[in-house]
Amino acid sequence: MRVTLERAAFLKSLGHVHRVVERRNTIPILSNVLIRADGTALQLKATDLDIEVVETAAADVSQEGATTVPAHVVYDIVRKLPDGAQVALESGPDASTIVLSAGHARFSLQTLPESDFPDITAGEFSHRFVVAAADLKRLIDKTQFAISQEETRYYLNGIYLHAVDDEDGPVLRAVATDGHRLARVQVPAPNGSEGMPGIIVPRKAVQELQRLLEDPEETVGIELSSNKIRFTIGQIVLTSKLIDGTFPDYGRVIPSGNDKIMKVDCDAFTRAVDLVSTVSSERGRAVKLSLGDERLVLTVNNPDSGSATEEITVDYSAEALEIGFNARYLLDITGQLETSEARFELADPGSPTLICDEGDRQSLYVLMPMRV
């Protein structure tokens, strides 16, 4: 193999694929990135057996070939090379090394054979459709904070993606929950998504996808099978196994009869929660909301550090109510709201509360209360 390419193009592609590679691996080949020089391009591939990322970069190929090199080592080398450098890769004198050179710098790196590299992409994909990158990014960005970190409830360790018929027509909907809060966001269903199976995209794939969705003007090709999903974004292809589990019936926890409505300036509410929670304990982080006629008093009591109160004006005319929430969960949700006014639909101190942008039901959030 003999190939030359721009340092910037090489670094960008390595940056996209090397993140999939775990720092510590019991299987040596999984520490490597597969590089294949073919035609006028260099293809890079990395996997952890659950996710695979492939990217192609333009290159001057004088001799085709393929091998695997340590992913993090080669990324660090290319990252430290000067801007504008031309990077050359050439098979070493024996099959177990490759020589990387740029200017006067020269590195001889240990390789493992291409034939040892695993391929997780085999199999047929039954559903295919194209979605705007901006829509996919919205679905992910506004729900991923609610993904459960609890490994025992593995079926909550991802985003549930499915197509449904809403009152406004067919939509592509993303849902995530950890049992304490729930995020549900939807966009108009792209052509071809009708009838797709409900799937759970795992947390790591979601995180990688977030990083790859750099240009909101792009489109993303999505392919589905019973156990895999593939995203094609320009020259990048991310394939991931799906979580093999059943997502709970989330519709049952979304309240529909909450009759106590509070409308509040989102920025003022966020500042007030953030302010009083300064004295809350890391474990509890409980903030009490005392609602009365046109006003909201936020209170935090921490036996170890003291107490705090703040009062803001709200649009609220129902009967007085006291309810407690985890302050961090409240801030996570208000951080997703886009309009200046937040709408809270409450019932009683022990029932879930619905939170959304006033006038927009494409995104909604459910928060379970705390005892305070």
DAHUPE-V248563 format. One record per helix or strand of 2 or more residues. SS is the DSSP state (@ for helix, = for strand). FROM is the first residue (numbers start at 0). TO is the last residue. If there is no record, write none. Layout:
SS|FROM|TO / SS|FROM|TO
This chain:
=|1|5 / @|6|19 / @|27|30 / =|31|37 / =|40|46 / =|50|57 / =|59|62 / =|64|69 / @|70|79 / =|85|90 / =|96|101 / =|104|111 / @|113|115 / =|126|131 / @|132|140 / @|143|145 / @|150|155 / =|157|165 / =|168|176 / =|180|187 / =|198|201 / @|202|211 / =|218|223 / =|227|232 / =|235|241 / @|249|252 / =|259|264 / @|265|278 / =|285|291 / =|294|301 / =|305|312 / =|320|325 / @|326|333 / =|340|345 / =|352|356 / =|362|366
